Amino acid sequence: AVAELKLLFELCDAYGFGDWLIFDASVVRGLAYYTGVVFECFDREGELRAICGGGRYDRLLTLYGSPKEIPCVGFGFGDCVIMELLMERGKMPSLPREVDYVITAYNEEMMGPALSVAKQLRKGNKTVDVMPEPAKKVAKAFNYADRCGARRVAFVAPDEWAKKCVRIKDLREQDENKKQVD
């Protein structure tokens, strides 16, 4: 184990980030499947709890059916710690909620067709959110679309669907029309 650690630190030095590493023999990860070096990553000042942690595991995949041991390294990170760090440092990116389309089904029977419309739009590189429950009332769909930052709402209703159409309302242009569905 000492030789492996020594090699790890030498390789990290050669790659140019050895000065970011600190050896700490007290680090113990709580998962029994680790078979080698374990690690935790912290902010440079060490003010927060670990941002991520992981290690080497050679036998883990045999638990899931692999016929032989496969050497692996993996880690998991805490999104809350990352958010806290970004906010503290004034580095939180502005990510406005923007969606091209919200798809809303008129009733339960229209949920399948609504998902089909969503799939087609996504194939066309559109960002899509599907309302999780049907909305017969247009106001409910508009409210949901507003919360999502959607530009358009596509209504999937029985009458239009029977004609292979969906009704699309552009929320920015106050324009509404019907589009043919393939």
Disulfide bonds with the S-S distance in Angstrom:
none
